[in-house]
Amino acid sequence: MGGPGGATQPAGEEKKEGVATAAPKNGSLMPTTPSLPIQKSSRKKWKLLELDGYYRVRTDWFKNFNLGFIDDPTLGGSPFPRPLGCTPAATGSVGNLTTRPCGNSLGSTDMRLRLEPTINLDEGTSVHIQADALDNILFGEDPLDQGLNGIYNSTNRPPVGAFGNAQSPPVQGINSDRDSIIVKRAWAEVALPIGVLRAGRQPNHWGMGLMFNSGGYNPMDGTYNYDGDFGDSVDRISFTAKIPGTPLRGMLAVDWDMTRLASNQTSVNNTTYAGQPFDLDDSDDTTGYVGVLSKLSEPQVWQDTLDRGDVAFDYGVYFEYKTQDWDDDLTNFQLGSAFDASNHYVPREMKTYTPDLWAKLGFGAIQVEAELVGIMGDVTHLDEFGFTGTTDIAKFGGVGRFTWKGVDNKLSIGIESGFATGDQYDNTVQGNTNIAFANQLGQPGDTTLTQFIFNRDFHVDLIMWRYLFGAITNTVYAKPFLGYDLTKDINFKIWDVTSFALNPVATPGNSAVYGTEADADISYHHNGLIAGISAGILFPFGAMSHPADSVDNGGPGFGYGSVTTSNGTVETNTGDPGTAYTIQTRLILAF
């Protein structure tokens, strides 16, 4: 949860024996790139079925995450939704209930059961699955017989909470946005005499995880991020092999990033074909070609090298070339209906080049790690969005971390810094800072797309980038940290994140400083039991304010002074952001 040790801390820890380890079954399966699946320990006896995973319960308390601003489009929006009770009083109030309570805080508890079984056909052939049950479902989210799409009237009355005493399973489109069980990954792995072949929907992780992040196991250092919510999965066929005479290993892969419309998504399959669906066209597919060259040590080998007093050095480059010739304009398209290609099949002519460089150096008590990513290329046609001519792509991001360990490796002190390029435009609704509202295409007339967004599972804090923005973008940040092992099982960490805008004009307050956030965490790890509590406080500065006169797309009096909201109620914004607070707990049983 944004601990000082990196993006996966403190929720991550080295997988213990019987949980998941970084050591391979045999030499041919030594992990070489983070695109490889979790490797099992050679100390384990061969089993037909191995079951890894975890059960997680988290609680969150958010205070003033909207920073004091009114969450109403007429005012430009707020960085986080206010509690429903804080919205203006509804019309048609009952009795004396003309207003609703507003504590300006939100509290919730969610759960997840993750299952990661491995079916071993022999020592070198296996099938891997990742499935989540009740994935981030809130406690109390699905009361029995209450559907979100229900129509209530005098004969079909809504349920009364006081009479409910049971939960129903979540069903997508009925009472939730997801089903009870979601199978997220399934892939096969075959050890050949000269390398390893993998095929299927598999995790993708590279470097420090700022671009490609599996949201779970990190083969670069053997840790596991138990606080991940997303995780990159890629439909891929890859071949990995050792390069003779060198410590390097390489991987070549083909990724099916997007096939666009398939027959089972339109009325084609419903009326003519049955059974196996098929891609309705090849030229609208987005295909990626990936090459990886790396020197990557097993986590235990890395630590043994440091313990001997030697220099440990791992490095590598992940390169992806992606292309798409045509595209489907799915505006107003309804799933299961006919698709009119004559009106909605558009040229795209897109190509991108993504080099991702990573290196880690360790000597004695010092460790330095860094990653640098660039996304470059161009798109010839964005005509349906009002663009003419070719639009270039130039997006860059990077992160570096320095760590010193002392006091018998109990004390960790260091600093992390990162950056992500931005652009000159506010989000679609100014004041709504989350990347869900990002205007990544800019405006017609632009010639270059420059906004780089970190992976959502790369965590550096507890409030601003984790929740108010959803991911790191348009910033350079500094994060000093300190951690100390109070006992073998108990660890304490504190850190601070101060963030600056690279393009101030794209912030709500048109200013250079987002703010500073102080966070702390204490955690307990023992035999698969992980428990912890974190607390954070955000002091937002000018970039998060709502100025009296908005320069960019905010309209007159953006978010400032007394205003009339969309339902006719007068409310007031101060213009200055307020302080936000959070307390978060977690309980994890890893197996």
Secondary structure in CASP SS format (residue, H / E / C, confidence):
PFRMAT SS
TARGET T0000
AUTHOR 0000-0000-0000
METHOD secondary structure of the structure
MODEL  1
M C 1.00
G C 1.00
G C 1.00
P C 1.00
G C 1.00
G C 1.00
A C 1.00
T C 1.00
Q C 1.00
P C 1.00
A C 1.00
G E 1.00
E E 1.00
E E 1.00
K C 1.00
K C 1.00
E C 1.00
G C 1.00
V C 1.00
A C 1.00
T C 1.00
A C 1.00
A C 1.00
P C 1.00
K C 1.00
N C 1.00
G H 1.00
S H 1.00
L H 1.00
M C 1.00
P C 1.00
T C 1.00
T C 1.00
P C 1.00
S C 1.00
L C 1.00
P C 1.00
I C 1.00
Q C 1.00
K C 1.00
S C 1.00
S C 1.00
R C 1.00
K C 1.00
K C 1.00
W C 1.00
K C 1.00
L C 1.00
L E 1.00
E E 1.00
L E 1.00
D E 1.00
G E 1.00
Y E 1.00
Y E 1.00
R E 1.00
V E 1.00
R E 1.00
T E 1.00
D E 1.00
W E 1.00
F E 1.00
K E 1.00
N C 1.00
F C 1.00
N C 1.00
L C 1.00
G C 1.00
F C 1.00
I C 1.00
D C 1.00
D C 1.00
P H 1.00
T H 1.00
L H 1.00
G C 1.00
G C 1.00
S C 1.00
P C 1.00
F C 1.00
P C 1.00
R C 1.00
P C 1.00
L H 1.00
G H 1.00
C H 1.00
T C 1.00
P C 1.00
A C 1.00
A C 1.00
T C 1.00
G C 1.00
S C 1.00
V C 1.00
G C 1.00
N C 1.00
L C 1.00
T C 1.00
T C 1.00
R C 1.00
P C 1.00
C C 1.00
G C 1.00
N C 1.00
S E 1.00
L E 1.00
G E 1.00
S E 1.00
T E 1.00
D E 1.00
M E 1.00
R E 1.00
L E 1.00
R E 1.00
L E 1.00
E E 1.00
P E 1.00
T E 1.00
I E 1.00
N E 1.00
L E 1.00
D E 1.00
E C 1.00
G C 1.00
T E 1.00
S E 1.00
V E 1.00
H E 1.00
I E 1.00
Q E 1.00
A E 1.00
D E 1.00
A E 1.00
L E 1.00
D E 1.00
N E 1.00
I E 1.00
L E 1.00
F C 1.00
G C 1.00
E C 1.00
D C 1.00
P E 1.00
L C 1.00
D C 1.00
Q C 1.00
G C 1.00
L C 1.00
N C 1.00
G C 1.00
I C 1.00
Y C 1.00
N C 1.00
S C 1.00
T C 1.00
N C 1.00
R C 1.00
P C 1.00
P C 1.00
V C 1.00
G H 1.00
A H 1.00
F H 1.00
G C 1.00
N C 1.00
A C 1.00
Q E 1.00
S C 1.00
P C 1.00
P C 1.00
V C 1.00
Q E 1.00
G C 1.00
I C 1.00
N C 1.00
S E 1.00
D C 1.00
R C 1.00
D C 1.00
S C 1.00
I E 1.00
I E 1.00
V E 1.00
K E 1.00
R E 1.00
A E 1.00
W E 1.00
A E 1.00
E E 1.00
V E 1.00
A E 1.00
L E 1.00
P C 1.00
I C 1.00
G E 1.00
V E 1.00
L E 1.00
R E 1.00
A E 1.00
G E 1.00
R E 1.00
Q E 1.00
P E 1.00
N C 1.00
H C 1.00
W C 1.00
G C 1.00
M C 1.00
G C 1.00
L C 1.00
M C 1.00
F C 1.00
N C 1.00
S C 1.00
G C 1.00
G C 1.00
Y E 1.00
N E 1.00
P C 1.00
M C 1.00
D C 1.00
G C 1.00
T E 1.00
Y E 1.00
N E 1.00
Y C 1.00
D C 1.00
G C 1.00
D C 1.00
F C 1.00
G C 1.00
D C 1.00
S E 1.00
V E 1.00
D E 1.00
R E 1.00
I E 1.00
S E 1.00
F E 1.00
T E 1.00
A E 1.00
K E 1.00
I C 1.00
P C 1.00
G C 1.00
T C 1.00
P C 1.00
L C 1.00
R E 1.00
G E 1.00
M E 1.00
L E 1.00
A E 1.00
V E 1.00
D E 1.00
W E 1.00
D E 1.00
M E 1.00
T C 1.00
R C 1.00
L C 1.00
A E 1.00
S H 1.00
N H 1.00
Q H 1.00
T C 1.00
S H 1.00
V H 1.00
N H 1.00
N H 1.00
T H 1.00
T C 1.00
Y C 1.00
A C 1.00
G C 1.00
Q C 1.00
P C 1.00
F C 1.00
D E 1.00
L C 1.00
D C 1.00
D C 1.00
S C 1.00
D C 1.00
D C 1.00
T E 1.00
T E 1.00
G E 1.00
Y E 1.00
V E 1.00
G E 1.00
V E 1.00
L E 1.00
S E 1.00
K E 1.00
L C 1.00
S C 1.00
E C 1.00
P H 1.00
Q H 1.00
V H 1.00
W H 1.00
Q H 1.00
D H 1.00
T H 1.00
L H 1.00
D H 1.00
R C 1.00
G C 1.00
D C 1.00
V C 1.00
A E 1.00
F E 1.00
D E 1.00
Y E 1.00
G E 1.00
V E 1.00
Y E 1.00
F E 1.00
E E 1.00
Y E 1.00
K E 1.00
T E 1.00
Q E 1.00
D E 1.00
W E 1.00
D E 1.00
D E 1.00
D C 1.00
L C 1.00
T C 1.00
N C 1.00
F C 1.00
Q C 1.00
L C 1.00
G C 1.00
S C 1.00
A C 1.00
F C 1.00
D C 1.00
A H 1.00
S H 1.00
N H 1.00
H H 1.00
Y E 1.00
V E 1.00
P E 1.00
R E 1.00
E E 1.00
M E 1.00
K E 1.00
T E 1.00
Y E 1.00
T E 1.00
P E 1.00
D E 1.00
L E 1.00
W E 1.00
A E 1.00
K E 1.00
L E 1.00
G E 1.00
F E 1.00
G C 1.00
A C 1.00
I E 1.00
Q E 1.00
V E 1.00
E E 1.00
A E 1.00
E E 1.00
L E 1.00
V E 1.00
G E 1.00
I E 1.00
M E 1.00
G E 1.00
D E 1.00
V E 1.00
T C 1.00
H C 1.00
L C 1.00
D H 1.00
E H 1.00
F H 1.00
G C 1.00
F C 1.00
T C 1.00
G C 1.00
T C 1.00
T E 1.00
D E 1.00
I E 1.00
A E 1.00
K E 1.00
F E 1.00
G E 1.00
G E 1.00
V E 1.00
G E 1.00
R E 1.00
F E 1.00
T E 1.00
W E 1.00
K E 1.00
G E 1.00
V C 1.00
D C 1.00
N C 1.00
K C 1.00
L E 1.00
S E 1.00
I E 1.00
G E 1.00
I E 1.00
E E 1.00
S E 1.00
G E 1.00
F E 1.00
A E 1.00
T C 1.00
G C 1.00
D C 1.00
Q C 1.00
Y C 1.00
D C 1.00
N C 1.00
T C 1.00
V C 1.00
Q C 1.00
G C 1.00
N C 1.00
T C 1.00
N C 1.00
I H 1.00
A H 1.00
F H 1.00
A C 1.00
N C 1.00
Q C 1.00
L C 1.00
G C 1.00
Q C 1.00
P C 1.00
G C 1.00
D C 1.00
T C 1.00
T E 1.00
L E 1.00
T C 1.00
Q C 1.00
F C 1.00
I E 1.00
F C 1.00
N C 1.00
R C 1.00
D C 1.00
F C 1.00
H C 1.00
V C 1.00
D C 1.00
L C 1.00
I C 1.00
M H 1.00
W H 1.00
R H 1.00
Y H 1.00
L H 1.00
F C 1.00
G C 1.00
A C 1.00
I C 1.00
T E 1.00
N C 1.00
T E 1.00
V E 1.00
Y E 1.00
A E 1.00
K E 1.00
P E 1.00
F E 1.00
L E 1.00
G E 1.00
Y E 1.00
D E 1.00
L C 1.00
T C 1.00
K C 1.00
D C 1.00
I E 1.00
N E 1.00
F E 1.00
K E 1.00
I E 1.00
W E 1.00
D E 1.00
V E 1.00
T E 1.00
S E 1.00
F E 1.00
A C 1.00
L C 1.00
N C 1.00
P H 1.00
V H 1.00
A H 1.00
T C 1.00
P C 1.00
G C 1.00
N C 1.00
S C 1.00
A C 1.00
V E 1.00
Y E 1.00
G E 1.00
T E 1.00
E E 1.00
A E 1.00
D E 1.00
A E 1.00
D E 1.00
I E 1.00
S E 1.00
Y E 1.00
H E 1.00
H E 1.00
N C 1.00
G C 1.00
L E 1.00
I E 1.00
A E 1.00
G E 1.00
I E 1.00
S E 1.00
A E 1.00
G E 1.00
I E 1.00
L E 1.00
F E 1.00
P E 1.00
F C 1.00
G H 1.00
A H 1.00
M H 1.00
S C 1.00
H C 1.00
P C 1.00
A C 1.00
D C 1.00
S C 1.00
V C 1.00
D C 1.00
N C 1.00
G C 1.00
G C 1.00
P C 1.00
G C 1.00
F C 1.00
G C 1.00
Y C 1.00
G E 1.00
S E 1.00
V E 1.00
T E 1.00
T C 1.00
S C 1.00
N C 1.00
G C 1.00
T C 1.00
V E 1.00
E E 1.00
T E 1.00
N E 1.00
T C 1.00
G C 1.00
D C 1.00
P C 1.00
G C 1.00
T C 1.00
A E 1.00
Y E 1.00
T E 1.00
I E 1.00
Q E 1.00
T E 1.00
R E 1.00
L E 1.00
I E 1.00
L E 1.00
A E 1.00
F C 1.00
END
